[in-house]
Amino acid sequence: MQWADLLAALALVLILEGLLLFAAPKAWKRMVAQLLPQPERQLSAIGGFMLIAGLIALYFIRGG
């Protein structure tokens, strides 16, 4: 993977996050408010799952 690929992926993350905030700020705030009381261990587990799912998807998308 080249640096340009990594930067392009990060740019797409920023675009998607910005799109959600731009299109539905109230829904975004509600989602964040629901996450605040969640235990950190649960949030970490969700983040780990998302990380693994993303890596698997990237592997197949890139022709692995």
TORNUDREN-934602 format. One line per field, with one value per residue: y, x, z of N, C-alpha, C, CB in turn. Coordinates in pm, 1 decimal. Glycine has a CB too. Layout:
% TORNUDREN-934602
n.py = Y/...;
n.px = X/...;
n.pz = Z/...;
ca.py = Y/...;
ca.px = X/...;
ca.pz = Z/...;
c.py = Y/...;
c.px = X/...;
c.pz = Z/...;
cb.py = Y/...;
cb.px = X/...;
cb.pz = Z/...;
END
This chain:
% TORNUDREN-934602
n.py = -118.3/218.6/549.3/738.5/593.9/542.4/803.5/877.7/705.7/799.8/1054.4/990.0/892.4/1128.7/1270.4/1115.0/1129.4/1406.1/1441.1/1309.6/1474.6/1714.4/1657.0/1546.0/1665.0/1660.9/1391.2/1281.6/1393.7/1273.1/1007.0/1015.8/1093.7/863.3/691.8/785.2/693.6/428.4/153.6/180.1/-46.6/-188.3/-11.4/-19.0/-285.6/-281.3/-102.3/-256.6/-470.8/-330.7/-246.9/-493.3/-588.4/-390.4/-428.7/-687.1/-639.1/-456.3/-619.5/-800.2/-620.8/-507.5/-715.3/-944.4;
n.px = 85.5/51.2/148.3/-24.0/-258.8/-332.1/-372.0/-580.3/-780.2/-812.9/-904.4/-1152.2/-1281.6/-1301.2/-1471.2/-1707.5/-1769.2/-1801.8/-2016.1/-2223.7/-2243.6/-2310.8/-2549.7/-2723.5/-2720.9/-2858.7/-2930.9/-2676.6/-2582.4/-2761.0/-2682.3/-2420.1/-2476.1/-2602.9/-2389.9/-2221.6/-2291.7/-2215.9/-2009.2/-1650.8/-1509.4/-1692.1/-1723.1/-1464.0/-1451.7/-1640.6/-1512.5/-1284.0/-1402.8/-1501.9/-1261.8/-1139.6/-1334.9/-1315.7/-1049.9/-1067.3/-1255.3/-1108.2/-897.6/-1027.5/-1134.5/-906.5/-817.7/-718.1;
n.pz = 0.0/-76.9/34.4/-71.5/-106.8/158.6/253.4/85.3/176.1/439.1/378.9/266.7/493.9/642.5/470.7/482.4/758.8/781.3/608.0/744.5/972.2/848.5/709.1/899.2/1177.3/1426.4/1459.8/1471.7/1710.6/1890.4/1861.8/1962.3/2224.1/2314.1/2317.9/2518.8/2791.2/2774.1/2875.1/2874.0/2802.4/2645.1/2429.5/2333.0/2250.1/2042.7/1871.0/1811.2/1674.6/1450.8/1339.5/1267.9/1088.2/891.9/804.7/695.4/491.8/337.9/259.2/83.6/-103.1/-212.0/-360.3/-237.0;
ca.py = 0.0/341.4/658.9/803.5/512.2/565.9/939.1/877.7/639.6/893.9/1161.4/937.5/889.6/1267.4/1305.3/1046.3/1189.3/1540.2/1428.0/1279.2/1595.4/1816.5/1618.6/1510.2/1696.2/1619.4/1245.8/1257.3/1427.8/1167.9/887.9/1038.2/1094.1/724.3/624.7/834.7/610.5/292.2/125.3/193.5/-180.4/-221.6/72.8/-72.2/-409.3/-240.9/-47.3/-368.4/-540.8/-246.9/-251.9/-622.8/-592.4/-303.5/-493.2/-797.3/-579.6/-399.7/-733.8/-851.2/-513.1/-489.4/-833.5/-1040.2;
ca.px = 0.0/127.7/101.4/-137.7/-377.0/-368.2/-425.6/-711.4/-873.5/-840.0/-987.2/-1288.3/-1338.1/-1338.8/-1587.9/-1825.5/-1801.3/-1852.8/-2147.0/-2319.5/-2263.0/-2375.0/-2685.0/-2810.7/-2650.0/-2935.2/-2916.9/-2538.5/-2575.3/-2832.2/-2599.1/-2309.7/-2533.5/-2628.6/-2261.8/-2155.0/-2304.8/-2167.4/-1879.0/-1538.0/-1473.8/-1785.0/-1687.3/-1339.3/-1484.0/-1706.0/-1406.2/-1202.4/-1481.1/-1504.2/-1127.2/-1121.7/-1424.2/-1257.1/-930.8/-1113.2/-1313.6/-998.7/-824.8/-1101.7/-1147.8/-777.5/-787.5/-640.4;
ca.pz = 0.0/-86.3/119.7/-137.2/-76.8/298.1/262.2/18.6/266.9/548.0/323.2/254.8/629.2/673.7/389.3/536.4/888.2/755.1/545.8/850.1/1053.0/765.7/669.5/1011.4/1301.9/1544.3/1471.8/1514.3/1852.7/1963.4/1860.3/2055.6/2358.7/2350.9/2339.6/2639.3/2910.6/2751.0/2936.0/2782.3/2753.7/2536.7/2315.2/2280.5/2178.1/1917.9/1786.3/1763.5/1572.3/1330.7/1284.3/1202.6/972.1/790.0/749.0/610.8/371.4/259.1/200.1/-32.2/-202.4/-279.1/-441.5/-156.5;
c.py = 123.4/447.2/727.5/726.8/537.1/704.9/949.6/813.2/731.7/1010.1/1114.8/927.1/1029.7/1310.3/1242.5/1104.4/1328.7/1537.8/1399.8/1402.1/1702.9/1783.8/1595.5/1539.2/1652.3/1468.7/1210.1/1284.6/1322.9/1040.8/900.8/1035.6/951.1/648.7/664.3/744.6/467.1/272.4/132.4/58.5/-221.0/-139.6/23.1/-199.6/-378.1/-185.9/-156.6/-447.6/-462.3/-248.7/-380.9/-633.8/-507.1/-364.5/-608.6/-743.6/-524.4/-510.4/-783.4/-745.5/-496.8/-614.0/-938.4/-1177.9;
c.px = 89.2/68.3/-19.8/-267.2/-425.7/-430.1/-562.8/-816.2/-910.2/-927.3/-1132.2/-1356.4/-1383.6/-1463.0/-1714.2/-1866.9/-1860.5/-1991.0/-2254.1/-2348.2/-2339.1/-2522.0/-2778.6/-2742.6/-2725.7/-2923.3/-2776.8/-2523.4/-2646.8/-2748.2/-2484.2/-2360.8/-2562.6/-2499.6/-2196.7/-2173.0/-2252.0/-2031.4/-1767.0/-1497.5/-1563.6/-1752.5/-1558.3/-1363.5/-1550.4/-1603.1/-1317.0/-1273.1/-1481.2/-1367.5/-1103.9/-1209.3/-1368.6/-1134.7/-967.8/-1172.9/-1205.9/-919.3/-896.2/-1117.0/-1019.4/-733.4/-705.9/-679.0;
c.pz = 0.0/5.5/59.5/-110.0/65.1/314.9/195.8/108.0/382.8/500.4/308.3/390.9/668.3/595.8/446.9/671.4/869.9/694.1/650.1/936.1/975.8/741.1/787.7/1145.8/1427.7/1566.9/1520.0/1663.8/1937.8/1972.8/1961.6/2199.6/2405.3/2378.4/2471.5/2760.8/2894.3/2818.3/2831.9/2723.5/2636.2/2411.7/2250.2/2200.9/2044.0/1820.4/1729.9/1655.1/1441.3/1261.2/1207.5/1078.1/858.2/725.1/656.0/480.7/280.8/189.8/73.3/-141.4/-282.2/-354.9/-369.8/-180.6;
cb.py = 0.5/391.6/760.7/814.3/363.1/550.9/1038.2/803.6/508.7/947.5/1207.6/800.7/835.2/1362.6/1259.9/896.0/1196.0/1614.7/1317.4/1165.3/1650.4/1830.6/1494.4/1361.3/1844.6/1659.0/1176.6/1345.4/1566.5/1137.3/863.3/1172.8/1178.8/654.5/655.4/971.2/605.2/262.8/-13.3/257.2/-284.3/-196.8/219.9/-98.9/-499.0/-135.6/52.3/-460.4/-563.4/-101.6/-237.7/-736.7/-543.9/-170.7/-544.1/-883.5/-469.5/-315.5/-850.3/-900.4/-380.3/-451.5/-792.8/-1012.9;
cb.px = -96.8/131.9/212.9/-113.3/-345.9/-244.7/-328.7/-704.1/-813.3/-708.2/-931.5/-1286.5/-1234.5/-1222.3/-1567.9/-1797.7/-1676.1/-1758.9/-2145.2/-2267.4/-2127.9/-2301.6/-2679.4/-2850.2/-2623.5/-3083.2/-2946.4/-2440.2/-2636.3/-2966.5/-2543.8/-2239.5/-2662.7/-2706.9/-2167.8/-2205.9/-2448.5/-2157.4/-1880.2/-1419.1/-1485.1/-1931.5/-1671.8/-1241.2/-1576.3/-1815.9/-1322.1/-1166.4/-1625.7/-1544.2/-1024.0/-1153.8/-1565.4/-1220.9/-840.7/-1217.0/-1412.2/-905.7/-812.1/-1239.2/-1184.1/-671.3/-715.5/-653.3;
cb.pz = 122.9/-231.0/141.9/-289.0/-96.1/389.0/197.9/-116.9/320.0/606.0/186.7/187.1/731.8/642.7/243.6/550.6/977.0/664.5/440.6/937.2/1099.1/632.3/585.9/1003.1/1309.0/1528.9/1336.8/1433.5/1877.5/1895.6/1718.7/2025.8/2362.1/2241.1/2225.8/2671.9/2950.7/2599.1/3002.9/2853.7/2868.0/2580.9/2359.2/2393.8/2263.4/1944.8/1865.1/1878.7/1620.8/1366.9/1395.0/1300.1/1010.9/850.1/861.6/685.8/408.1/348.6/303.8/11.3/-133.7/-178.0/-564.0/-13.8;
END
